[in-house]
Amino acid sequence: MSTVTDNEAARKFELEEDGHTAFATYRRADNIVTIPHVEAPMELRGKGSAGRLMEGIAALARANGFRIVPSCPYAVAWFRRHPEAADVLT
């Protein structure tokens, strides 16, 4: 299984699959992380990579004690479809 990593220098959460990287850009203010953009390259679209990225971001939030504000339409929709992840939202 692929692991989501926090590329702090680029302010991106990243998930590499099949040699391509799906990512979510973020802004951090203390323990609040706003996600304004989620993107999967064409090669990963329709394969669930963006969803696995979001699952990994939620897991990172739980493990590291930060809360999420999704502002990207994809991230907002993902959290709506996954109420079990609502514990990491502000």
N, CA, C and O atoms as CSV, one atom per row, in Angstrom:
chain,resi,resn,atom,element,x,y,z
A,1,MET,N,N,0.846,-1.193,0.000
A,1,MET,CA,C,0.000,0.000,0.000
A,1,MET,C,C,0.886,1.251,0.000
A,1,MET,O,O,1.915,1.288,0.674
A,2,SER,N,N,0.490,2.245,-0.740
A,2,SER,CA,C,1.243,3.493,-0.822
A,2,SER,C,C,1.012,4.330,0.424
A,2,SER,O,O,-0.032,4.245,1.072
A,3,THR,N,N,2.007,5.136,0.741
A,3,THR,CA,C,1.947,5.975,1.925
A,3,THR,C,C,1.899,7.438,1.519
A,3,THR,O,O,2.607,7.872,0.610
A,4,VAL,N,N,1.053,8.186,2.207
A,4,VAL,CA,C,0.990,9.628,1.979
A,4,VAL,C,C,2.097,10.276,2.797
A,4,VAL,O,O,2.261,9.990,3.983
A,5,THR,N,N,2.850,11.148,2.150
A,5,THR,CA,C,3.928,11.856,2.829
A,5,THR,C,C,3.633,13.348,2.846
A,5,THR,O,O,2.910,13.864,1.995
A,6,ASP,N,N,4.201,14.023,3.823
A,6,ASP,CA,C,4.064,15.471,3.956
A,6,ASP,C,C,5.339,16.111,3.438
A,6,ASP,O,O,6.375,16.065,4.102
A,7,ASN,N,N,5.269,16.704,2.263
A,7,ASN,CA,C,6.397,17.424,1.684
A,7,ASN,C,C,6.296,18.855,2.215
A,7,ASN,O,O,5.733,19.736,1.564
A,8,GLU,N,N,6.851,19.067,3.404
A,8,GLU,CA,C,6.700,20.359,4.078
A,8,GLU,C,C,7.304,21.504,3.272
A,8,GLU,O,O,6.742,22.599,3.245
A,9,ALA,N,N,8.434,21.273,2.619
A,9,ALA,CA,C,9.093,22.330,1.848
A,9,ALA,C,C,8.191,22.840,0.726
A,9,ALA,O,O,8.178,24.035,0.432
A,10,ALA,N,N,7.436,21.931,0.097
A,10,ALA,CA,C,6.541,22.317,-1.005
A,10,ALA,C,C,5.116,22.571,-0.524
A,10,ALA,O,O,4.260,22.974,-1.311
A,11,ARG,N,N,4.854,22.339,0.764
A,11,ARG,CA,C,3.509,22.452,1.342
A,11,ARG,C,C,2.506,21.603,0.563
A,11,ARG,O,O,1.461,22.076,0.116
A,12,LYS,N,N,2.871,20.321,0.421
A,12,LYS,CA,C,2.009,19.372,-0.288
A,12,LYS,C,C,2.004,18.028,0.436
A,12,LYS,O,O,3.037,17.563,0.917
A,13,PHE,N,N,0.841,17.423,0.503
A,13,PHE,CA,C,0.749,16.019,0.864
A,13,PHE,C,C,0.844,15.266,-0.459
A,13,PHE,O,O,0.212,15.655,-1.440
A,14,GLU,N,N,1.627,14.196,-0.491
A,14,GLU,CA,C,1.867,13.498,-1.742
A,14,GLU,C,C,1.645,11.999,-1.609
A,14,GLU,O,O,1.922,11.400,-0.570
A,15,LEU,N,N,1.145,11.416,-2.677
A,15,LEU,CA,C,0.951,9.973,-2.769
A,15,LEU,C,C,1.486,9.527,-4.122
A,15,LEU,O,O,0.970,9.925,-5.167
A,16,GLU,N,N,2.522,8.699,-4.095
A,16,GLU,CA,C,3.092,8.206,-5.342
A,16,GLU,C,C,2.550,6.818,-5.635
A,16,GLU,O,O,2.603,5.923,-4.792
A,17,GLU,N,N,2.033,6.655,-6.836
A,17,GLU,CA,C,1.529,5.371,-7.310
A,17,GLU,C,C,1.892,5.218,-8.778
A,17,GLU,O,O,1.738,6.155,-9.561
A,18,ASP,N,N,2.367,4.055,-9.145
A,18,ASP,CA,C,2.704,3.755,-10.546
A,18,ASP,C,C,3.629,4.808,-11.167
A,18,ASP,O,O,3.512,5.118,-12.353
A,19,GLY,N,N,4.540,5.353,-10.371
A,19,GLY,CA,C,5.494,6.324,-10.887
A,19,GLY,C,C,4.953,7.731,-11.060
A,19,GLY,O,O,5.634,8.584,-11.630
A,20,HIS,N,N,3.739,7.996,-10.582
A,20,HIS,CA,C,3.113,9.320,-10.684
A,20,HIS,C,C,2.702,9.780,-9.293
A,20,HIS,O,O,2.503,8.960,-8.397
A,21,THR,N,N,2.578,11.079,-9.115
A,21,THR,CA,C,2.283,11.624,-7.794
A,21,THR,C,C,0.985,12.415,-7.787
A,21,THR,O,O,0.830,13.392,-8.520
A,22,ALA,N,N,0.056,11.976,-6.947
A,22,ALA,CA,C,-1.147,12.762,-6.642
A,22,ALA,C,C,-0.781,13.633,-5.444
A,22,ALA,O,O,-0.001,13.225,-4.583
A,23,PHE,N,N,-1.352,14.833,-5.397
A,23,PHE,CA,C,-0.974,15.718,-4.292
A,23,PHE,C,C,-2.121,16.616,-3.871
A,23,PHE,O,O,-3.079,16.839,-4.611
A,24,ALA,N,N,-1.988,17.122,-2.654
A,24,ALA,CA,C,-2.904,18.133,-2.123
A,24,ALA,C,C,-2.047,19.255,-1.568
A,24,ALA,O,O,-1.211,19.025,-0.694
A,25,THR,N,N,-2.245,20.463,-2.066
A,25,THR,CA,C,-1.523,21.604,-1.512
A,25,THR,C,C,-2.202,21.992,-0.201
A,25,THR,O,O,-3.386,21.726,0.006
A,26,TYR,N,N,-1.434,22.622,0.670
A,26,TYR,CA,C,-2.022,23.028,1.947
A,26,TYR,C,C,-1.384,24.301,2.475
A,26,TYR,O,O,-0.284,24.694,2.089
A,27,ARG,N,N,-2.136,24.927,3.382
A,27,ARG,CA,C,-1.649,26.052,4.184
A,27,ARG,C,C,-1.818,25.639,5.642
A,27,ARG,O,O,-2.855,25.095,6.022
A,28,ARG,N,N,-0.809,25.896,6.450
A,28,ARG,CA,C,-0.865,25.500,7.862
A,28,ARG,C,C,-0.804,26.745,8.738
A,28,ARG,O,O,0.027,27.629,8.530
A,29,ALA,N,N,-1.691,26.797,9.711
A,29,ALA,CA,C,-1.667,27.833,10.742
A,29,ALA,C,C,-1.838,27.111,12.076
A,29,ALA,O,O,-2.937,26.675,12.420
A,30,ASP,N,N,-0.745,26.991,12.819
A,30,ASP,CA,C,-0.722,26.203,14.051
A,30,ASP,C,C,-1.155,24.769,13.742
A,30,ASP,O,O,-0.497,24.083,12.961
A,31,ASN,N,N,-2.253,24.312,14.345
A,31,ASN,CA,C,-2.680,22.929,14.110
A,31,ASN,C,C,-3.855,22.842,13.129
A,31,ASN,O,O,-4.560,21.833,13.091
A,32,ILE,N,N,-4.064,23.895,12.340
A,32,ILE,CA,C,-5.135,23.904,11.334
A,32,ILE,C,C,-4.493,23.860,9.948
A,32,ILE,O,O,-3.647,24.689,9.613
A,33,VAL,N,N,-4.912,22.878,9.151
A,33,VAL,CA,C,-4.390,22.711,7.795
A,33,VAL,C,C,-5.543,22.904,6.814
A,33,VAL,O,O,-6.521,22.157,6.841
A,34,THR,N,N,-5.422,23.908,5.949
A,34,THR,CA,C,-6.412,24.171,4.911
A,34,THR,C,C,-5.928,23.534,3.616
A,34,THR,O,O,-4.774,23.702,3.224
A,35,ILE,N,N,-6.823,22.801,2.955
A,35,ILE,CA,C,-6.486,22.130,1.695
A,35,ILE,C,C,-7.240,22.820,0.557
A,35,ILE,O,O,-8.428,22.566,0.357
A,36,PRO,N,N,-6.541,23.708,-0.203
A,36,PRO,CA,C,-7.206,24.430,-1.284
A,36,PRO,C,C,-7.188,23.707,-2.638
A,36,PRO,O,O,-7.915,24.093,-3.554
A,37,HIS,N,N,-6.357,22.656,-2.768
A,37,HIS,CA,C,-6.254,22.029,-4.094
A,37,HIS,C,C,-5.816,20.575,-3.964
A,37,HIS,O,O,-4.854,20.264,-3.261
A,38,VAL,N,N,-6.534,19.690,-4.650
A,38,VAL,CA,C,-6.164,18.270,-4.740
A,38,VAL,C,C,-6.069,17.944,-6.225
A,38,VAL,O,O,-6.935,18.321,-7.015
A,39,GLU,N,N,-4.997,17.233,-6.593
A,39,GLU,CA,C,-4.814,16.925,-8.010
A,39,GLU,C,C,-4.176,15.550,-8.183
A,39,GLU,O,O,-3.243,15.184,-7.468
A,40,ALA,N,N,-4.692,14.811,-9.136
A,40,ALA,CA,C,-4.075,13.548,-9.555
A,40,ALA,C,C,-3.722,13.691,-11.027
A,40,ALA,O,O,-4.533,14.195,-11.804
A,41,PRO,N,N,-2.526,13.260,-11.429
A,41,PRO,CA,C,-2.176,13.332,-12.845
A,41,PRO,C,C,-3.102,12.447,-13.675
A,41,PRO,O,O,-3.718,11.516,-13.156
A,42,MET,N,N,-3.190,12.741,-14.937
A,42,MET,CA,C,-4.098,11.999,-15.832
A,42,MET,C,C,-3.908,10.490,-15.704
A,42,MET,O,O,-4.881,9.738,-15.758
A,43,GLU,N,N,-2.674,10.047,-15.536
A,43,GLU,CA,C,-2.388,8.616,-15.466
A,43,GLU,C,C,-3.024,7.943,-14.253
A,43,GLU,O,O,-3.218,6.727,-14.256
A,44,LEU,N,N,-3.350,8.715,-13.215
A,44,LEU,CA,C,-3.930,8.143,-12.003
A,44,LEU,C,C,-5.428,8.394,-11.875
A,44,LEU,O,O,-6.074,7.819,-10.999
A,45,ARG,N,N,-5.981,9.230,-12.719
A,45,ARG,CA,C,-7.403,9.572,-12.594
A,45,ARG,C,C,-8.289,8.361,-12.856
A,45,ARG,O,O,-8.025,7.551,-13.745
A,46,GLY,N,N,-9.337,8.264,-12.065
A,46,GLY,CA,C,-10.282,7.166,-12.206
A,46,GLY,C,C,-9.815,5.875,-11.560
A,46,GLY,O,O,-10.466,4.840,-11.708
A,47,LYS,N,N,-8.693,5.917,-10.842
A,47,LYS,CA,C,-8.144,4.715,-10.216
A,47,LYS,C,C,-8.227,4.751,-8.692
A,47,LYS,O,O,-7.761,3.830,-8.020
A,48,GLY,N,N,-8.820,5.812,-8.147
A,48,GLY,CA,C,-8.962,5.914,-6.698
A,48,GLY,C,C,-7.782,6.544,-5.982
A,48,GLY,O,O,-7.758,6.585,-4.752
A,49,SER,N,N,-6.809,7.032,-6.727
A,49,SER,CA,C,-5.611,7.596,-6.097
A,49,SER,C,C,-5.926,8.820,-5.245
A,49,SER,O,O,-5.406,8.951,-4.136
A,50,ALA,N,N,-6.763,9.711,-5.745
A,50,ALA,CA,C,-7.095,10.918,-4.978
A,50,ALA,C,C,-7.817,10.547,-3.686
A,50,ALA,O,O,-7.596,11.174,-2.649
A,51,GLY,N,N,-8.671,9.543,-3.741
A,51,GLY,CA,C,-9.350,9.075,-2.532
A,51,GLY,C,C,-8.374,8.489,-1.529
A,51,GLY,O,O,-8.491,8.739,-0.329
A,52,ARG,N,N,-7.399,7.703,-2.015
A,52,ARG,CA,C,-6.381,7.153,-1.117
A,52,ARG,C,C,-5.511,8.268,-0.544
A,52,ARG,O,O,-5.069,8.190,0.602
A,53,LEU,N,N,-5.268,9.304,-1.341
A,53,LEU,CA,C,-4.541,10.472,-0.846
A,53,LEU,C,C,-5.301,11.101,0.314
A,53,LEU,O,O,-4.715,11.394,1.356
A,54,MET,N,N,-6.593,11.307,0.140
A,54,MET,CA,C,-7.399,11.922,1.198
A,54,MET,C,C,-7.455,11.045,2.446
A,54,MET,O,O,-7.391,11.557,3.564
A,55,GLU,N,N,-7.573,9.734,2.268
A,55,GLU,CA,C,-7.546,8.815,3.419
A,55,GLU,C,C,-6.238,8.970,4.178
A,55,GLU,O,O,-6.226,9.022,5.408
A,56,GLY,N,N,-5.140,9.044,3.440
A,56,GLY,CA,C,-3.834,9.197,4.063
A,56,GLY,C,C,-3.674,10.519,4.786
A,56,GLY,O,O,-3.050,10.581,5.845
A,57,ILE,N,N,-4.233,11.575,4.220
A,57,ILE,CA,C,-4.180,12.884,4.874
A,57,ILE,C,C,-4.957,12.846,6.184
A,57,ILE,O,O,-4.495,13.378,7.194
A,58,ALA,N,N,-6.128,12.224,6.177
A,58,ALA,CA,C,-6.914,12.092,7.408
A,58,ALA,C,C,-6.131,11.296,8.450
A,58,ALA,O,O,-6.142,11.644,9.631
A,59,ALA,N,N,-5.449,10.227,8.022
A,59,ALA,CA,C,-4.639,9.427,8.950
A,59,ALA,C,C,-3.491,10.253,9.521
A,59,ALA,O,O,-3.193,10.161,10.712
A,60,LEU,N,N,-2.843,11.063,8.677
A,60,LEU,CA,C,-1.775,11.940,9.163
A,60,LEU,C,C,-2.315,12.944,10.179
A,60,LEU,O,O,-1.663,13.227,11.184
A,61,ALA,N,N,-3.499,13.476,9.917
A,61,ALA,CA,C,-4.107,14.432,10.855
A,61,ALA,C,C,-4.326,13.777,12.214
A,61,ALA,O,O,-4.026,14.368,13.252
A,62,ARG,N,N,-4.849,12.556,12.200
A,62,ARG,CA,C,-5.068,11.850,13.478
A,62,ARG,C,C,-3.745,11.588,14.193
A,62,ARG,O,O,-3.629,11.813,15.398
A,63,ALA,N,N,-2.761,11.117,13.455
A,63,ALA,CA,C,-1.476,10.751,14.052
A,63,ALA,C,C,-0.697,11.954,14.563
A,63,ALA,O,O,0.046,11.849,15.538
A,64,ASN,N,N,-0.868,13.104,13.900
A,64,ASN,CA,C,-0.066,14.279,14.237
A,64,ASN,C,C,-0.852,15.390,14.923
A,64,ASN,O,O,-0.299,16.451,15.214
A,65,GLY,N,N,-2.129,15.157,15.181
A,65,GLY,CA,C,-2.922,16.097,15.962
A,65,GLY,C,C,-3.277,17.403,15.280
A,65,GLY,O,O,-3.435,18.426,15.947
A,66,PHE,N,N,-3.405,17.386,13.960
A,66,PHE,CA,C,-3.876,18.611,13.308
A,66,PHE,C,C,-5.288,18.420,12.785
A,66,PHE,O,O,-5.763,17.297,12.615
A,67,ARG,N,N,-5.945,19.540,12.534
A,67,ARG,CA,C,-7.328,19.539,12.039
A,67,ARG,C,C,-7.322,20.066,10.610
A,67,ARG,O,O,-6.427,20.812,10.212
A,68,ILE,N,N,-8.335,19.667,9.847
A,68,ILE,CA,C,-8.389,19.991,8.423
A,68,ILE,C,C,-9.568,20.890,8.089
A,68,ILE,O,O,-10.679,20.702,8.586
A,69,VAL,N,N,-9.300,21.873,7.235
A,69,VAL,CA,C,-10.339,22.698,6.621
A,69,VAL,C,C,-10.248,22.432,5.112
A,69,VAL,O,O,-9.348,22.952,4.452
A,70,PRO,N,N,-11.163,21.633,4.561
A,70,PRO,CA,C,-11.118,21.406,3.111
A,70,PRO,C,C,-11.766,22.575,2.386
A,70,PRO,O,O,-12.910,22.927,2.676
A,71,SER,N,N,-11.042,23.186,1.438
A,71,SER,CA,C,-11.660,24.239,0.632
A,71,SER,C,C,-11.708,23.848,-0.842
A,71,SER,O,O,-12.470,24.440,-1.607
A,72,CYS,N,N,-10.927,22.883,-1.245
A,72,CYS,CA,C,-10.980,22.350,-2.603
A,72,CYS,C,C,-12.293,21.587,-2.780
A,72,CYS,O,O,-12.658,20.803,-1.904
A,73,PRO,N,N,-13.009,21.792,-3.877
A,73,PRO,CA,C,-14.275,21.073,-4.079
A,73,PRO,C,C,-14.134,19.553,-3.969
A,73,PRO,O,O,-15.031,18.889,-3.449
A,74,TYR,N,N,-13.019,18.995,-4.451
A,74,TYR,CA,C,-12.841,17.545,-4.335
A,74,TYR,C,C,-12.713,17.138,-2.872
A,74,TYR,O,O,-13.342,16.171,-2.441
A,75,ALA,N,N,-11.903,17.868,-2.104
A,75,ALA,CA,C,-11.713,17.544,-0.691
A,75,ALA,C,C,-13.024,17.672,0.077
A,75,ALA,O,O,-13.341,16.825,0.912
A,76,VAL,N,N,-13.784,18.725,-0.201
A,76,VAL,CA,C,-15.092,18.907,0.450
A,76,VAL,C,C,-16.000,17.718,0.148
A,76,VAL,O,O,-16.625,17.162,1.051
A,77,ALA,N,N,-16.070,17.331,-1.126
A,77,ALA,CA,C,-16.918,16.202,-1.532
A,77,ALA,C,C,-16.431,14.899,-0.894
A,77,ALA,O,O,-17.246,14.077,-0.475
A,78,TRP,N,N,-15.124,14.705,-0.818
A,78,TRP,CA,C,-14.588,13.479,-0.226
A,78,TRP,C,C,-15.011,13.369,1.227
A,78,TRP,O,O,-15.449,12.305,1.664
A,79,PHE,N,N,-14.885,14.453,1.982
A,79,PHE,CA,C,-15.287,14.414,3.393
A,79,PHE,C,C,-16.798,14.195,3.533
A,79,PHE,O,O,-17.238,13.551,4.485
A,80,ARG,N,N,-17.589,14.718,2.608
A,80,ARG,CA,C,-19.039,14.460,2.636
A,80,ARG,C,C,-19.334,12.979,2.437
A,80,ARG,O,O,-20.216,12.424,3.093
A,81,ARG,N,N,-18.598,12.340,1.533
A,81,ARG,CA,C,-18.796,10.911,1.247
A,81,ARG,C,C,-18.211,10.009,2.328
A,81,ARG,O,O,-18.533,8.823,2.389
A,82,HIS,N,N,-17.358,10.563,3.175
A,82,HIS,CA,C,-16.675,9.764,4.199
A,82,HIS,C,C,-16.873,10.382,5.585
A,82,HIS,O,O,-15.935,10.924,6.170
A,83,PRO,N,N,-18.106,10.294,6.105
A,83,PRO,CA,C,-18.375,10.892,7.425
A,83,PRO,C,C,-17.526,10.296,8.540
A,83,PRO,O,O,-17.360,10.911,9.594
A,84,GLU,N,N,-16.987,9.098,8.310
A,84,GLU,CA,C,-16.117,8.492,9.326
A,84,GLU,C,C,-14.823,9.275,9.508
A,84,GLU,O,O,-14.114,9.061,10.491
A,85,ALA,N,N,-14.504,10.166,8.594
A,85,ALA,CA,C,-13.301,10.984,8.687
A,85,ALA,C,C,-13.575,12.363,9.272
A,85,ALA,O,O,-12.661,13.179,9.391
A,86,ALA,N,N,-14.815,12.627,9.636
A,86,ALA,CA,C,-15.197,13.958,10.128
A,86,ALA,C,C,-14.481,14.347,11.424
A,86,ALA,O,O,-14.434,15.527,11.773
A,87,ASP,N,N,-13.928,13.371,12.133
A,87,ASP,CA,C,-13.236,13.669,13.387
A,87,ASP,C,C,-12.017,14.547,13.179
A,87,ASP,O,O,-11.537,15.143,14.144
A,88,VAL,N,N,-11.490,14.656,11.962
A,88,VAL,CA,C,-10.304,15.476,11.725
A,88,VAL,C,C,-10.648,16.866,11.196
A,88,VAL,O,O,-9.755,17.684,10.980
A,89,LEU,N,N,-11.932,17.137,10.986
A,89,LEU,CA,C,-12.347,18.459,10.493
A,89,LEU,C,C,-12.456,19.442,11.648
A,89,LEU,O,O,-12.681,19.051,12.794
A,90,THR,N,N,-12.291,20.745,11.329
A,90,THR,CA,C,-12.421,21.767,12.363
A,90,THR,C,C,-13.887,21.968,12.689
A,90,THR,O,O,-14.223,22.791,13.541
